[in-house]
Amino acid sequence: MKRANAAMETYTLSGDGWRRSPGETLQQVLVDLLHWCDDTQRDFDAAMGRARARHTAENSPWRTRSEGSP
């Protein structure tokens, strides 16, 4: 979560970022990532699928506290 907050802060504090709401900032981050994926021939949808699966696993009630978060 700390990394996500830092990334969102970076966008919020960028040139015109301070004018955006948190939702608009998130949208811009995702748009920029989509462009990055296009430019580097990465599959955004596949990465999003893996990210959703990891998020689900990290929030699993069977995950022990001692495992910590990445």
N, C-alpha and C positions, 0 to 999 in steps of 0.2 A: 504494500500500500504506500509506503514511503516513496518508492520510485515513481509511482503513478502521480502522487501529489507533486513531486519535484518536476515531472514532465508537464503537468498541467500548469504549474506556477510559471515555468519557462514560457509556455505559450501565452499565458495571461499577461506576463510582463513584456512580451515582445511588442514590436512597433505598434500594431493596432489591436493587439490582444486585450488591452485594458478596457476596450469598448464592448467586449463580448461577454455574454452571460456564460456561466459554467457549461450549460448545454451547448451553446454555440461554439465554445472553445473545444469541447469534446468532439463535436462534429468536424471542426477544422483539423484536429489531430488525426481523425480517421480518414479524412479526405487526403491529407498529406501522406499518410501511410499507404493509401490506395495508389497514389501517384508514384510513391517509392517502389511499391510492388510492380507496377507497370514498367518502370524504368529499369528494374533489376530482374525482371522476369520471375517474380515470386508469385505464388498463388495465395492471395489474400484470404479467399474463402476457406481454403484448406488450413491456413494458419489460424483463422478465427475458430474453425471447428476444433482444432487441437487446443487452442486457448480455452474454449468453453469446457472441453473435457477436463483439462487440468484444473480449471476453476471449480468444477463440480467435485473433483477428487479432493481438492484442498479444503472444500467446505463439507466434506463427508463427515457424518457424525461418528464414523468408525475411525477416523484419523485421530491419533493420540496427540495430546498437547506436546509431548516430548519431541515429536517430529519437527515442530516449528514450521515456519513458513519460509519459502525460498527468498 
